């Protein structure tokens, strides 16, 4: 059966064995992952959530319905982050098949706050910082715009969510 994205509100899919193998290889090939991520979270048997959203691709195309993969289902009450299938990554350095050092940071996501979904690129993070977090003065004081980096986006969204529910 074929379904139009506009006819599906949300769905859950399981990763294929091939996808799991690719994720495992990507995890193992980057040294940075050993200290910042857990292998068991990278290769999971859990269902992957998708939501129907009206999105303008790269904030330039005519908005239309897409099924978007939710990246932060554990803490998406206020800000939901969606996978950008066309996102590039920062460059990493590795030698002779050894795990790479640095790099491997995804450069863009789709982000929803309230009713607004935007394409958020690493280069535009500072410009959109107030949109994402500016309604919480305590958060802005603890994590001022000029003191944070793109690499900590998930941490910041988690902290923002916790501070708003605390």
Residue pairs with C-beta under 8 A, 6 or more apart in sequence:
4 65
5 52
5 65
5 66
5 67
6 52
6 65
8 50
8 52
8 67
9 51
9 52
10 49
10 50
10 51
10 52
11 49
11 50
11 67
12 47
12 48
12 49
12 50
13 47
13 48
13 50
14 45
14 47
14 48
15 23
15 44
15 45
15 48
20 43
23 42
23 43
24 39
24 42
24 43
26 42
26 104
27 33
27 37
27 39
27 42
27 43
28 99
29 94
29 99
29 100
30 92
30 99
30 100
30 103
30 104
31 99
31 100
31 101
32 92
32 100
32 101
32 102
32 103
32 104
33 39
33 42
33 104
34 99
48 69
48 70
49 69
49 70
49 73
50 67
50 68
50 69
50 70
51 67
51 68
51 70
51 80
51 82
52 65
52 66
52 67
52 68
53 65
53 66
53 68
53 82
53 110
53 112
53 117
54 63
54 64
54 65
54 66
54 117
55 63
55 64
55 65
55 66
55 68
55 82
55 110
55 117
55 119
56 62
56 63
56 117
56 119
57 119
58 119
59 118
59 119
68 82
68 83
68 110
69 82
69 83
70 76
70 80
70 81
70 82
71 81
71 82
71 83
71 109
71 154
72 79
72 80
72 81
72 154
72 157
72 158
75 157
75 158
75 161
75 162
77 161
77 165
78 113
78 157
78 160
78 161
78 164
79 111
79 112
79 113
79 132
79 157
79 160
79 161
80 111
80 112
80 113
81 109
81 110
81 111
81 112
81 153
81 154
81 157
82 109
82 110
82 111
82 112
82 117
83 109
83 110
84 106
84 108
84 109
84 110
84 119
86 108
87 106
87 107
87 108
87 109
88 106
88 107
88 108
89 103
89 104
89 105
89 106
89 107
90 102
90 103
90 104
90 105
90 107
91 103
92 100
92 101
92 102
92 103
92 104
93 100
93 101
93 102
93 103
94 100
94 101
105 122
105 150
105 151
107 121
107 122
107 150
108 119
108 120
108 121
108 122
109 119
109 120
109 153
110 117
110 118
110 119
110 120
111 117
111 118
111 120
111 128
111 132
112 118
113 131
113 132
116 131
118 128
118 131
120 128
122 150
125 150
125 153
126 145
126 146
129 145
129 148
130 145
132 156
132 157
132 160
133 139
133 140
133 143
133 156
133 160
134 140
136 160
136 163
136 164
138 163
139 159
139 160
139 163
139 164
142 159
142 163
143 156
143 159
148 156
